[in-house]
């Protein structure tokens, strides 16, 4: 069941929506983050906010995962570099170069 909201504008004392006469009436194209369905519709920017906030949260989670993965790779590389430096230092000590 799809529920259709009334076209009453909270910015204009709940008068009918002025649609294209209003700067808040925008077009959104992309995919619905809840259903994956393609979206290409005009509506009030305020009405789009819940869907856009869900999409933003999904993108933030994706970015967080990428940053964590990058961090883990940097930790591994740092540990490897540390081991190489320790080995080189030990070798230099045994050879009397230090």
QUIKA-V84194 format. One line per field, one symbol per residue. phi: phi as a letter, one per 30 degrees, with the letter a starting at -180 (. if undefined). psi: psi as a letter, one per 20 degrees, with the letter a starting at -180 (. if undefined). burial: b if it has 16 or more other C-alpha atoms within 10 Angstrom, else e. A space follows every 50 residues. Layout:
phi: ???
psi: ???
burial: ???
This chain:
phi: .cccddcccddbhhdeedhddcdddbcbbkcdddciddbabcadedddee ddddddddddddddddddddeddddddddddddddddddddddddidc
psi: ppppqqlppiilkkrqpidiipiiorppqbpphgiiqppnqprphhhigg ghhggggghggggghgggggghhhgggggggghghgghggghghiki.
burial: eeeeeeeeeeeeeeeebeeeeeeebeeeeeeebeeeeeeeeebbeeeeee eeeeeeeeeeeeeeeeeeeeeeeeeeeeeeeeeeeeeeeeeeeeeeee
